[in-house]
Amino acid sequence: MQQHDVPPPSSPGSDHDPDFGLGGDFPRGSSEILGFSVEKRVLRAWRFGAGGAAPLLVVGGVHGDEPSSVGAVAELGQRLRAGAVAAPGPVWLVPRLNPDGLARGRKNSARDVDLNRNFPAANFRRAHDPGYFPGEEPLSEPETAALAALIDRAGIAGIVAVHAPFACVNYDGPAVAWAERVAAACGWPARGDIGYPTPGSLGSWFGIDRGLPILTVELPPGPLDAFRDRCRAALDEALTMNPIRIR
């Protein structure tokens, strides 16, 4: 973990470091601090399970105006902790990648960076439309740098990124069959094209450049209560059908 010039964080459960009903270490998994946001909020990951399949990552809260994605990932973690859903390999959860944006109800980070344009993809570019500032350079933001470090350190071989509000299962990399299975489970269509360019996105970097499977589960607009069952079906199926088997 990177060193940061901040006081030691409080234990999970505080406003500074919410536990999302997951707590700290427990029989089926553990948690760790990945780093801190620009405004020194904790970036925490939870790890569940073992098994022979390659590790998966599920991340939410990339955009601060998509709080349903945070709830969706947190509730998935609660099911994993309770043993209500299982995966064939380890699962890492990062429920809120952009805590500063979430605190403001604003899409971008505290430095007004769209974190999903700040990854080191080959298509990263500084030119951008209003509201999509990609940062000064790839991984210039502590939030994306922390997530990229986890991906490399943990050997993540598949990702589910939870966003809103397009109600579909978007995919990059070798993930067509995975996306179609998840789409069948939840009733939202599988889409290989979200409809606009995404330079510097997590999908571009992980799926296109690295050639690894990544799903973007786009929730509908509005609160999670309105589509909780379909969201649960999507994420549970995504974990059950781990796209990378024993290596």
C-alpha positions in Angstrom: 0.0 0.0 0.0 1.2 3.5 -0.7 2.2 5.7 2.1 0.0 8.8 2.7 0.6 11.8 4.9 -2.6 11.5 6.8 -3.6 10.4 10.3 -4.3 6.7 10.9 -7.8 6.0 9.7 -10.6 5.1 12.0 -12.0 1.6 12.0 -14.5 0.5 9.4 -18.0 1.9 10.3 -17.1 5.6 10.7 -18.3 8.3 8.4 -14.6 8.6 7.3 -14.5 4.8 6.5 -18.0 3.3 6.2 -18.2 -0.5 6.5 -21.3 -0.9 4.3 -22.5 -3.6 6.7 -19.4 -5.7 5.9 -17.2 -5.0 9.0 -13.5 -5.8 9.1 -12.0 -9.2 9.0 -14.4 -12.2 9.3 -14.4 -15.9 8.6 -15.0 -15.7 4.9 -12.8 -12.8 4.1 -11.0 -9.6 5.1 -10.7 -5.9 4.3 -7.8 -3.6 3.7 -7.1 0.0 2.9 -6.0 0.7 -0.6 -5.2 4.4 -0.1 -7.0 7.7 0.4 -9.0 10.0 -1.8 -7.9 13.6 -2.6 -9.8 14.7 0.5 -8.3 11.9 2.6 -11.4 9.6 2.7 -10.5 5.9 3.0 -10.5 3.7 -0.1 -11.2 0.3 1.2 -11.4 -3.1 -0.5 -13.0 -6.4 0.8 -11.7 -9.8 -0.2 -14.0 -12.9 -0.1 -13.3 -16.5 -0.8 -10.6 -18.6 -2.3 -11.1 -21.4 -4.9 -9.2 -22.3 -8.0 -10.6 -19.7 -10.5 -8.8 -16.4 -11.1 -9.7 -13.4 -9.0 -12.6 -11.1 -9.9 -13.0 -7.4 -8.9 -16.4 -5.6 -8.5 -16.2 -1.9 -8.2 -18.9 0.8 -7.6 -19.1 4.5 -6.9 -16.7 5.4 -9.7 -19.0 8.4 -10.4 -20.3 10.3 -7.4 -23.7 10.8 -8.9 -24.4 7.1 -9.1 -25.0 6.1 -5.4 -27.1 3.1 -6.4 -23.8 1.5 -7.6 -22.4 1.8 -4.1 -25.4 0.1 -2.6 -25.4 -2.6 -5.2 -21.8 -3.6 -4.5 -22.2 -3.3 -0.7 -25.3 -5.6 -0.8 -23.3 -8.1 -2.9 -20.7 -8.1 -0.2 -23.3 -8.7 2.4 -24.5 -11.7 0.5 -21.0 -13.0 0.1 -20.3 -12.6 3.8 -23.5 -14.5 4.6 -22.7 -17.3 2.2 -25.8 -16.5 0.1 -23.8 -16.3 -3.1 -20.4 -17.9 -3.9 -17.9 -17.6 -6.6 -15.4 -20.2 -8.0 -12.4 -17.9 -7.1 -11.5 -14.9 -4.9 -13.7 -11.8 -5.2 -12.5 -8.3 -4.4 -15.1 -5.6 -3.8 -14.5 -1.8 -3.8 -17.9 -0.3 -3.1 -16.9 3.4 -3.4 -14.0 4.4 -5.6 -15.0 8.1 -5.6 -15.9 9.0 -2.0 -15.3 12.7 -2.5 -17.7 12.9 -5.4 -20.3 10.8 -3.5 -20.1 13.2 -0.6 -21.1 16.1 -3.0 -23.5 14.1 -5.1 -21.3 15.1 -8.1 -20.0 12.9 -10.9 -16.4 13.8 -10.8 -13.7 13.7 -8.1 -12.6 16.5 -5.8 -10.3 17.7 -8.5 -13.1 17.5 -11.0 -11.6 14.5 -12.8 -13.8 11.9 -14.4 -12.2 8.9 -12.8 -13.4 6.7 -15.7 -11.2 8.7 -18.1 -8.0 8.5 -16.0 -6.9 4.9 -16.6 -3.7 4.2 -18.6 -5.5 3.0 -21.7 -3.9 3.4 -25.1 -6.7 5.7 -26.1 -6.2 8.1 -23.2 -6.3 11.7 -24.4 -6.3 15.1 -22.8 -8.8 16.6 -25.1 -12.3 16.2 -23.6 -15.9 17.3 -23.7 -17.2 19.4 -20.8 -17.5 17.3 -17.6 -15.1 14.6 -18.8 -11.7 16.0 -17.7 -9.4 13.0 -17.7 -6.7 14.4 -15.4 -3.3 15.7 -16.1 -2.0 12.2 -17.0 -3.1 8.6 -16.6 -3.4 7.5 -13.0 -2.8 11.1 -11.8 -5.6 10.6 -9.2 -5.1 8.7 -6.0 -8.3 6.8 -6.5 -7.5 5.3 -9.9 -3.9 4.7 -8.9 -5.1 2.7 -5.9 -7.4 0.6 -8.0 -4.8 0.0 -10.7 -2.3 -1.1 -8.0 -4.9 -3.6 -6.6 -5.6 -5.0 -10.1 -1.9 -5.7 -10.7 -1.1 -6.9 -7.2 -4.0 -9.2 -6.8 -3.8 -10.6 -10.4 -7.3 -9.5 -11.2 -8.5 -11.4 -14.3 -12.1 -10.2 -14.7 -13.9 -7.0 -13.6 -17.5 -6.0 -13.0 -17.8 -2.2 -12.9 -21.3 -1.0 -11.7 -22.5 2.3 -13.1 -25.8 3.9 -14.0 -28.2 4.9 -15.7 -28.4 3.0 -19.0 -29.9 -0.3 -17.8 -27.7 -2.6 -19.9 -24.8 -5.0 -19.6 -21.9 -3.4 -21.5 -18.7 -5.4 -22.1 -15.1 -5.1 -23.3 -12.6 -7.7 -24.0 -13.5 -11.4 -24.3 -16.7 -11.1 -22.4 -19.6 -11.7 -24.8 -20.8 -15.0 -23.3 -20.4 -13.6 -19.8 -22.4 -10.5 -20.7 -25.1 -12.5 -22.4 -25.5 -14.8 -19.3 -25.7 -11.8 -17.0 -28.2 -10.0 -19.3 -30.4 -13.1 -19.4 -30.4 -13.2 -15.6 -31.5 -9.6 -15.1 -33.4 -8.8 -18.3 -31.2 -5.8 -19.3 -29.7 -6.1 -22.8 -26.0 -7.0 -23.5 -24.3 -4.2 -25.4 -20.8 -4.2 -26.9 -21.0 -0.4 -27.5 -22.3 2.1 -25.0 -22.9 4.6 -27.7 -20.1 7.1 -27.2 -16.3 7.1 -27.0 -14.7 6.2 -23.6 -11.0 7.1 -23.9 -9.1 6.3 -20.7 -11.8 4.2 -19.3 -11.4 1.1 -17.1 -13.0 -0.9 -19.9 -10.6 0.4 -22.5 -7.5 -0.3 -20.4 -8.5 -3.7 -18.9 -10.7 -5.1 -21.7 -9.2 -3.7 -24.9 -5.6 -3.1 -24.1 -5.1 -6.1 -21.7 -7.5 -8.4 -23.5 -9.3 -9.4 -20.3 -13.0 -9.6 -19.7 -14.8 -6.7 -18.1 -18.5 -6.0 -17.7 -20.0 -2.6 -17.0 -23.4 -3.3 -15.4 -25.4 -0.2 -16.0 -28.2 0.1 -13.5 -31.4 2.1 -14.4 -31.8 5.6 -13.2 -33.1 6.2 -9.7 -32.8 4.5 -6.3 -31.7 0.9 -5.9 -35.0 0.0 -4.3 -36.7 0.3 -7.7 -34.6 -2.5 -9.3 -32.9 -4.3 -6.4 -34.0 -7.8 -7.5 -32.7 -7.4 -11.1 -29.5 -5.9 -9.8 -29.0 -8.8 -7.4 -29.7 -11.3 -10.3 -27.1 -9.5 -12.5 -24.3 -9.4 -9.9 -24.9 -12.9 -8.5 -24.8 -14.4 -12.0 -21.6 -12.4 -12.8 -19.9 -14.0 -9.9 -21.2 -17.5 -10.4 -20.0 -17.5 -14.0 -16.4 -16.5 -13.5 -15.1 -16.0 -17.0 -11.6 -17.1 -16.3 -11.2 -20.6 -15.0 -8.2 -22.3 -13.4 -5.0 -21.1 -15.0 
